[in-house]
Amino acid sequence: MKRLLVTLVLVVVSASSGLAQAQSQDERPASIRVRTDVVVRWAPRWVLQARETEVGAVQRFWHRVDELPMTLRLSLDADRLMKGRIGVHLATWGTLDLTVDTEGGIAAGDVALGYVDARLGKAKVWLGRRFITWGPPGGLHLDGAGADVDISHGFSVEAFAGRPVVSRMLTSTGASGNLTQPTGAYGGRVSWVRAGFASASAAYVQRWSHGLETDRVVDVDFSARPSNWADLNGGATWDVRTSRPTQAQIGVDLVAHRAFRLLVLGSYVDPRALLPDWSVLKAFSSMLYTEAALGGTLRVSNGVHLRVEGAYRRSWQPDRQDGETLNGYRIDAYVRGVPWGGRPGYRVMVSRRDDGAMGYTLVQAAVAFETTRDLQLAVELSAAFDDALEREAYVGRLSGEYRVASAWTVGAALDVSRTPTADAEVRGLLRAVYRRGVSQ
């Protein structure tokens, strides 16, 4: 693995060093953005405990434990440093349980993202921890190195190699890094872009962990705009090990009228691909499904849009000829008003879904408005319930944001909810954002 990383960096540097002098440097000023969030969340939980009685019998009982974890998130994005050559990106978090629950751990933390990138002519190399958006379904969290080289005529080549990030869950304090299992991954992608017309890419990624090969996938996607009234997009992920698709999607977006858009979408999903081979949950894999959807968006007036989308879904258990096939559907409708002419913005959505075994309904409503030039408030309400009224959830949120100065913004939010897992839950959010450009 080390040889592969060193070779990758040396090849990119040598290939691009001759182009570095010919290309003009980015004359835009450097920019630095720092953001920090503080989240305080309270929710009681019930823990099953056991104790031995005086006669030697074991008595089990439920014990309530209050948790009050406070999470601090800090992110830094610095671009175009050193005359546009260097970028530094960092996102980290730490959690402390204010109730000092010593049974489950009182603190945790980790680095979500942390990498440095450098522009060398037409190449851009990076080193550290980052998230790869292409490849396996859901992307890939990686510690390693990679490069992206612009060739010519819209073509570019990307490559990476490293160690996937593996976490272990703790209690309310969250997950932390677990480096006890051997794992690795590498991959590459070739992309082509013609601005305003079309783009396409093809990628290959291989990953292994716990001594097992977990991914060997080919990922392709495309988008095109053959005319001003039609957009095409699609993609698919193919599992080389099983010789069948993991997921696929194709869609057509048509401008039927200047006030009406029509969307036709087809998709295929294998949820089992999201689980590694060593996971015990693989034995309880969910059903595969295909879905065909048709939707339309109508512009009622300036800033007011109405959208309705319906879909038919067919689900079945793979590798079971006697398995039952379920026929389901979903219907989504919402109206959205964007802030315009001093009016508040709002959104109301109603969603009805049925997978063939159980149906449920989701209702959401939100409104956002400016009380003053520097103060913005928002209210959100949502409710979800199934047909049998056995699982219900209700959530309300009040949030606000205030601009203290040109570079400082503070915000706060309060959530109150009732869910199938909590009779009552209160969550609070405090946030401060600092952002300022730096010229060099």
C-alpha positions in Angstrom: 0.0 0.0 0.0 2.8 2.4 0.9 4.5 1.7 -2.5 1.2 2.4 -4.3 0.8 5.8 -2.5 4.3 6.9 -3.2 4.2 5.8 -6.8 0.8 7.6 -7.3 2.2 10.9 -6.0 5.5 10.7 -7.9 3.7 10.0 -11.2 1.3 12.9 -10.8 4.1 15.3 -9.7 6.4 14.3 -12.6 3.6 14.5 -15.2 2.4 17.9 -14.1 5.7 19.7 -13.3 6.3 20.6 -16.9 2.9 22.3 -17.1 3.2 24.3 -13.9 5.2 27.1 -15.4 2.9 27.4 -18.5 -0.3 27.8 -16.6 -1.1 31.1 -15.0 -1.7 31.2 -11.3 -5.1 31.8 -9.8 -5.1 35.5 -9.1 -8.2 35.4 -6.9 -7.6 36.2 -3.2 -7.3 33.4 -0.7 -10.4 32.6 1.3 -10.7 31.2 4.8 -14.0 30.0 6.3 -14.2 28.9 9.9 -17.4 27.5 11.4 -18.2 26.0 14.8 -21.4 24.4 16.0 -22.4 23.5 19.6 -25.2 21.0 19.9 -26.8 20.0 23.3 -29.2 17.1 23.2 -31.2 15.7 26.1 -33.2 12.4 26.1 -33.8 9.8 28.8 -33.0 6.2 27.9 -33.9 2.9 29.6 -31.2 0.3 30.4 -31.9 -3.3 31.4 -29.9 -4.1 34.5 -29.6 -7.2 36.7 -28.9 -7.7 40.4 -28.8 -10.6 42.7 -31.3 -10.8 45.6 -30.6 -12.0 49.1 -31.7 -15.5 48.3 -29.4 -15.8 45.3 -32.0 -15.1 42.6 -31.3 -12.7 39.7 -33.7 -9.9 39.3 -33.9 -7.9 36.1 -35.3 -4.4 36.0 -35.3 -1.4 33.7 -33.3 1.6 34.9 -33.7 5.1 33.6 -30.5 6.9 32.6 -30.5 10.6 31.7 -28.1 11.7 29.1 -27.0 15.2 28.2 -24.3 15.0 25.5 -22.9 18.3 24.3 -21.2 18.1 20.8 -18.8 20.7 19.4 -18.2 20.7 15.7 -15.4 22.7 14.1 -14.7 23.1 10.4 -12.0 25.0 8.5 -11.9 25.6 4.7 -8.9 27.5 3.4 -8.6 27.8 -0.4 -6.1 29.4 -2.8 -3.4 29.8 -0.3 0.2 30.5 -1.4 -0.8 32.2 -4.7 -3.7 29.8 -5.4 -1.7 26.6 -5.0 -2.6 25.2 -1.6 -5.9 24.3 0.1 -6.5 23.1 3.7 -9.7 21.5 4.8 -10.7 20.3 8.3 -13.9 19.1 10.0 -13.7 17.7 13.5 -16.0 17.0 16.4 -16.0 16.2 20.1 -18.7 15.1 22.5 -19.0 15.3 26.3 -21.8 13.8 28.3 -22.6 16.4 30.9 -24.4 13.8 33.1 -21.0 12.0 33.4 -22.4 8.6 32.5 -19.3 6.6 33.5 -21.0 3.3 32.6 -20.9 4.1 28.9 -18.1 6.6 28.5 -18.2 10.3 29.0 -16.4 11.6 25.9 -15.6 10.8 22.3 -14.3 12.7 19.3 -12.8 12.2 15.8 -11.7 14.0 12.7 -14.4 13.7 10.0 -12.3 15.4 7.3 -8.7 16.6 7.3 -6.7 16.9 4.1 -4.4 19.2 2.2 -4.6 19.7 -1.6 -2.0 21.2 -3.9 -2.3 22.4 -7.5 0.6 21.5 -9.7 -0.1 22.8 -13.2 -3.1 20.8 -14.5 -3.0 18.4 -11.6 -4.4 18.5 -8.1 -3.1 16.1 -5.5 -4.4 15.6 -2.0 -3.3 13.8 1.2 -5.2 13.1 4.3 -8.8 12.1 5.2 -11.6 12.9 2.8 -14.8 11.6 1.4 -14.9 10.0 -2.1 -18.4 10.6 -3.6 -18.1 8.0 -6.4 -17.7 4.3 -6.3 -19.6 2.1 -3.8 -23.2 3.2 -3.0 -23.0 5.9 -0.3 -19.4 6.8 -1.2 -16.2 6.0 0.7 -14.6 7.6 3.7 -10.9 7.3 3.3 -7.4 8.0 4.9 -5.0 8.1 2.0 -3.9 10.1 -1.0 -5.2 10.9 -4.5 -4.9 13.0 -7.6 -7.1 14.6 -10.2 -5.4 15.5 -13.6 -7.0 17.5 -16.4 -5.9 16.0 -19.7 -7.5 18.0 -22.5 -10.8 18.5 -24.4 -12.8 18.1 -21.2 -11.2 14.8 -20.0 -9.8 14.3 -16.5 -8.5 11.3 -14.6 -8.8 10.7 -10.9 -7.1 8.0 -8.7 -6.9 7.3 -4.9 -5.6 4.7 -2.5 -5.7 4.4 1.2 -7.5 2.9 4.2 -11.3 3.3 4.7 -12.3 4.9 7.9 -13.8 2.4 10.3 -15.7 3.5 13.4 -16.9 1.8 16.6 -20.1 3.1 18.3 -20.0 4.2 21.9 -23.1 5.5 23.8 -24.6 8.9 23.4 -21.2 10.4 22.9 -21.1 8.9 19.4 -18.5 6.9 17.4 -14.7 7.0 17.4 -12.1 5.6 15.2 -11.3 1.9 15.3 -8.0 1.0 13.7 -7.8 -2.7 14.9 -9.0 -4.3 11.6 -7.0 -4.5 8.4 -8.7 -2.8 5.5 -7.8 -1.0 2.3 -9.2 0.5 -0.9 -8.1 1.9 -4.2 -9.9 3.2 -7.3 -9.9 5.4 -10.3 -12.2 7.4 -12.5 -12.2 8.9 -16.0 -14.5 11.9 -16.6 -15.5 14.0 -19.5 -17.4 17.3 -19.4 -18.6 19.7 -22.1 -20.0 22.7 -20.3 -23.7 23.3 -21.0 -24.1 20.1 -23.1 -23.1 16.8 -21.5 -20.9 15.0 -18.9 -20.0 11.3 -18.3 -17.7 9.3 -16.1 -16.7 5.7 -15.4 -15.1 4.5 -12.2 -13.7 1.3 -10.7 -13.2 0.8 -6.9 -12.0 -2.2 -4.9 -12.2 -2.5 -1.2 -11.4 -5.2 1.4 -11.8 -5.4 5.2 -11.6 -8.1 7.9 -9.7 -10.2 5.3 -12.7 -10.2 3.0 -13.2 -8.4 -0.3 -16.3 -6.2 0.3 -16.5 -4.1 -2.9 -15.4 -4.5 -6.5 -17.7 -2.2 -8.3 -17.9 -0.3 -11.6 -19.7 3.0 -11.3 -20.9 5.0 -14.4 -23.1 8.1 -14.7 -24.0 10.6 -17.3 -26.0 13.8 -17.8 -26.9 15.7 -21.0 -28.9 18.6 -22.2 -29.6 18.1 -25.9 -31.9 21.1 -26.0 -33.2 23.9 -23.8 -36.3 21.9 -23.0 -34.8 18.5 -22.0 -32.4 17.2 -19.4 -31.2 13.6 -19.3 -29.4 11.9 -16.4 -28.6 8.4 -15.3 -26.2 6.1 -13.7 -25.5 2.6 -12.5 -23.3 0.7 -10.1 -22.3 -2.8 -11.1 -21.0 -5.5 -8.6 -18.3 -7.4 -10.4 -18.3 -10.1 -7.8 -22.0 -11.1 -8.3 -22.2 -9.9 -11.9 -25.4 -7.9 -11.3 -26.3 -4.3 -10.7 -26.3 -2.8 -7.3 -28.3 0.2 -8.2 -29.4 2.0 -11.4 -31.3 5.1 -12.3 -32.4 7.0 -15.4 -34.4 10.2 -15.6 -35.8 12.7 -18.1 -36.7 16.2 -17.1 -38.8 18.0 -19.8 -39.8 21.6 -19.9 -43.4 21.2 -21.3 -44.1 24.9 -20.8 -42.3 27.8 -19.3 -44.4 27.3 -16.2 -44.5 23.5 -16.2 -41.8 20.8 -15.9 -42.3 17.1 -16.2 -40.1 14.4 -14.7 -40.0 10.7 -15.6 -37.7 8.5 -13.4 -36.9 4.8 -13.2 -34.7 3.2 -10.6 -33.5 -0.2 -9.3 -31.9 -0.6 -5.9 -30.4 -3.6 -4.0 -30.2 -2.5 -0.3 -28.0 -5.5 0.5 -25.1 -3.8 -1.2 -24.9 -1.3 1.7 -24.0 -4.1 4.1 -20.5 -5.6 4.3 -20.2 -9.4 3.9 -19.2 -9.9 7.6 -22.2 -8.1 9.0 -24.8 -10.3 10.7 -27.5 -8.0 9.3 -26.7 -9.5 5.9 -28.9 -12.5 6.9 -31.8 -10.1 7.4 -31.3 -8.2 4.1 -34.2 -6.2 2.9 -36.0 -6.6 -0.4 -34.8 -5.5 -3.8 -37.1 -3.1 -5.6 -37.7 -1.3 -8.9 -39.6 1.9 -9.1 -41.1 4.0 -11.9 -42.0 7.6 -11.1 -43.8 10.4 -12.8 -43.9 14.0 -11.5 -44.6 17.5 -12.5 -43.8 21.0 -11.2 -46.1 24.0 -11.9 -45.1 27.6 -11.3 -48.3 29.1 -10.0 -46.9 32.6 -9.7 -43.6 34.3 -9.0 -42.0 32.4 -6.2 -44.8 29.9 -5.7 -44.4 26.3 -7.0 -46.6 23.3 -6.8 -45.2 19.8 -7.3 -46.9 16.4 -7.4 -45.0 13.1 -7.9 -46.3 9.5 -7.9 -44.5 6.2 -8.2 -45.1 2.5 -8.5 -42.8 0.1 -6.6 -42.3 -3.6 -7.0 -40.3 -5.4 -4.3 -39.1 -9.0 -4.0 -36.6 -11.1 -2.0 -33.6 -12.1 -4.1 -32.6 -15.7 -4.7 -36.0 -17.0 -3.5 -38.3 -18.3 -6.2 -41.1 -18.9 -3.7 -40.7 -15.4 -2.2 -43.6 -13.0 -2.2 -43.6 -10.1 -4.6 -45.0 -6.9 -3.1 -46.6 -4.0 -5.0 -46.5 -0.6 -3.4 -46.7 3.1 -4.3 -45.9 6.5 -3.1 -47.5 9.9 -3.7 -45.7 13.2 -2.8 -47.2 16.6 -3.1 -45.9 19.9 -1.9 -46.3 23.6 -2.4 -43.3 26.0 -1.9 -43.1 29.7 -1.7 -39.7 31.4 -1.9 -39.1 34.7 -0.1 -40.0 37.4 -2.7 -41.0 41.0 -2.4 -40.7 41.0 1.4 -43.0 37.9 1.7 -42.0 35.0 4.0 -40.9 31.7 2.5 -43.0 28.6 3.2 -43.3 24.9 2.4 -46.1 22.4 2.9 -45.7 18.7 2.0 -47.9 15.6 2.2 -46.5 12.2 1.4 -48.3 8.9 1.3 -46.4 5.7 1.0 -47.2 2.0 1.0 -44.7 -0.8 0.5 -47.4 -3.5 0.1 -47.3 -4.5 3.7 -47.9 -1.3 5.6 -48.7 2.3 4.6 -47.8 5.5 6.4 -48.4 9.2 5.9 -46.0 12.1 6.4 -47.0 15.8 6.8 -44.6 18.7 7.0 -45.0 22.4 7.2 -42.4 25.2 7.5 -42.3 29.0 7.3 -39.3 31.3 7.4 -39.3 35.1 7.7 -37.2 38.1 8.5 -38.2 40.1 11.5 -35.4 42.6 10.8 -32.6 42.9 8.3 -30.2 40.9 10.5 -32.6 38.5 12.2 -34.3 35.5 10.5 -36.7 33.0 12.2 -38.2 29.7 11.1 -40.9 27.4 12.4 -41.1 23.8 11.3 -43.8 21.1 12.2 -44.0 17.5 11.0 -46.0 14.4 11.8 -45.7 10.8 10.6 -48.0 7.8 11.4 -48.7 4.4 10.0 -52.1 3.0 9.1 -52.4 1.0 12.3 -51.4 4.1 14.4 -48.8 1.9 16.2 -45.8 4.1 15.2 -46.3 7.8 15.4 -43.8 10.7 15.4 -44.3 14.4 16.0 -41.6 17.0 15.7 -41.6 20.8 16.2 -38.7 23.1 15.7 -38.1 26.8 16.3 -34.8 28.3 14.9 -33.3 31.7 14.4 -30.2 33.3 13.0 -28.8 36.7 13.8 -25.9 38.5 12.0 -23.8 40.1 14.7 -21.3 41.7 12.4 -20.1 41.3 8.8 -18.1 38.2 9.6 -20.0 36.8 12.5 -23.4 35.0 12.6 -25.0 33.2 15.5 -27.9 30.9 15.5 -30.0 28.7 17.8 -32.7 26.1 17.4 -35.0 24.2 19.7 -36.6 20.8 18.8 -39.4 19.1 20.7 -40.4 15.6 19.5 -42.2 12.4 20.3 -41.1 9.3 18.5 -41.6 5.5 18.7 -38.3 5.3 20.6 -38.8 8.3 22.9 -42.0 9.6 24.7 -40.4 13.0 24.9 -37.2 14.5 23.6 -35.8 18.0 23.6 -32.8 19.0 21.5 -31.0 22.3 21.5 -28.6 23.8 19.0 -26.3 26.8 19.4 -24.2 27.8 16.5 -21.6 30.5 15.7 -20.2 31.1 12.2 -17.1 33.1 11.3 -16.3 33.8 7.7 -13.8 36.2 6.2 -11.8 36.3 3.0 -8.0 36.8 3.2 -6.0 38.5 0.4 -2.4 37.5 -0.2 
